[in-house]
Amino acid sequence: MSITAEFSPELALRDIGEFKKGKRQREECVPENLKKNKIYKFLKTGQRIFWFNSEKFWGYGQMPLVKTDGAGKTSCPIASIKMLEATHLLINGKIYTKGKYKVIDVFKDADQIIHFNSCRRVK
């Protein structure tokens, strides 16, 4: 018997268009208008393990929020977030991870300026 878990150094969510098409739940997608200092809920399939890093280490407790198309491809970071909560649960017999994150900064220039070096926030 084994335990399958994925370690996630970033939060990768789908484009909000997937929710609008009825393909995903709202919490599985990047909110339409991300706002600094606002807290959002997320939902991911599978058992995800996120790094809850301390304020005094690596990037001041921040991690990248990216968009994904689900094929392992992710965008450059679109925001810096702080993970607040992550819980594993079963929904209709499938494993999910749900939680909350707080937006620290929103990057309008996501493809032009480097905001993270690996898991470390670049200021």
Number of C-alpha atoms within 10 A of each C-alpha: 3 4 6 8 10 11 10 12 16 20 23 24 21 22 19 20 15 16 17 12 8 9 11 16 15 20 19 21 23 25 18 10 8 16 15 14 14 11 16 17 18 21 20 20 15 17 21 21 15 17 16 15 16 11 11 8 10 15 19 13 19 27 30 26 25 21 20 18 13 10 6 7 10 16 13 19 25 20 23 26 24 24 23 13 15 19 13 17 15 12 9 6 7 10 14 16 19 19 16 16 21 19 21 17 17 18 16 11 13 15 12 9 12 13 21 17 9 13 17 16 17 12 7
